Amino acid sequence: MFISPMLLETAAGPFSDPRHIYEPKIDGHRLIFSQEDGNVRLIYAP
């Protein structure tokens, strides 16, 4: 199962929701994590 990454959006203030764990995008690089049936895939998305 592949879930599309969240795209960049402008917001009025910082995102804060205890149901989500996130880390800011740094230096224009993104790594997408996918786990299915115990198999892990890391996809580099510049």
Buried (B, 14 or more C-beta within 10 A) or exposed (E): EEEEEEEEEEEEEEEEEEEEEEEEEEEEEBEEEEEEEEEEEEEEEE
